[in-house]
Every structure is written in C-alpha cells, then in structure tokens.
Amino acid sequence: VALAPSDRVFGISSLSFDLSVWDVFGTLAAGAALVLPAATSRPDPVGWAARAADCGATVRNSVPALAQMLAEATEPGAAPPVRAFLMSGDWIPTTLPDLLRSRWPDVRLIAMGGATEASVWSNIHEIDEVDPAWPSIPYGVPLRNQTMRVLDHRLGLCPPWAVGRIHIGGSG
C-alpha cells in the first residue's frame, strides 16, 4: 500500500511487536500520520473503534484477531471509510474479509506474511472474493526484490503441493 501524506495509519500493534516497525517507520517515511490507541493493559476494541473513527484513520494494520475485534466493535455504516486494511502475523479466517467489508465496503484487504528476520513482510495477497471451498486465505506471492521457495529437508525445491519449508531470500 502506497501511503500518502493525507493518510492516517491506525497503529494498533504493540510497539514491542514487529508489525509496529511499519506502523512507525513506514508511516513517518511517507509523511503520513500515525494514530495510536490509548494505552491500556488489555484490548479495548470499543475504544479502538472510537479513536480510529475520531481521528479519521484511513489505513489499519494488525493481526487478524485484532482486526476482527475492531470490526465487531464497529457498527455497520457508522465508521468513516477505510482505504486499506493490512493483516499479518497469523492465519486470516476465511470469514473475516466479509466481516470487514460489512463495516468498510470499499476497503482494500491485504494479507501480508513473512518472518521478522526477513524484513517482517516478504509476501502479499490482495483479498478479493473468498472462495467458500478455501480452507484458508492464500499466503501470497513474494514482494518485489524477494523470493520464496518451498524446499525439502535436503534444501531441494519441492514440487507443487508438496510439503516443505518456506525459505525467504532477496534484499528485503
């Protein structure tokens, strides 16, 4: 997602969690504003929804569970538009995209993945329609300047649909 100076990113991730790296540095490098929720010792989805709405947050970035909590605390049609919602750090339930779109109909939903040791994000999948037969949201394709390979225990390339381990490469 290309941020613009007019964007307001709602940084819901703890500053000790790797997703906050993009919240802070990606947002500030683009000249956008970072909106943080009130500091509490426990999740406060009602407070998050109010803060994000009050500040006009245009982009959200979180793990899927927090995205779901935020959507459930937001009344359909009551929230200001959200341009993009980035989710990573865990499996995305196949029901979550419909829930998010019921709150923000025009939102771009983007699944990100990777490893903290390899620049936090290494792959992307824009979520359009979810096929009801899918067991999960696809993991995605490598980001620019990165590669992802599924290798066997001897570091040989696995054939399609074979079980192996993901190896990430590139400049990050």
Secondary structure, DSSP 8 states (H G I E B T S, - for coil): ----TT-EEEE-S-TTSTHHHIIIIIHHHTT-EEE-----SS--HHHHHHHHHHTT--EEEE-HHHHHHHHHTS-TTTS---SEEEE-SS---TTHHHHHHHHSTT-EEEEEE--GGGTS--EEEEE-S--TT-SS----EE-TTEEEEEE-TTS-B--TT---EEEEEE--
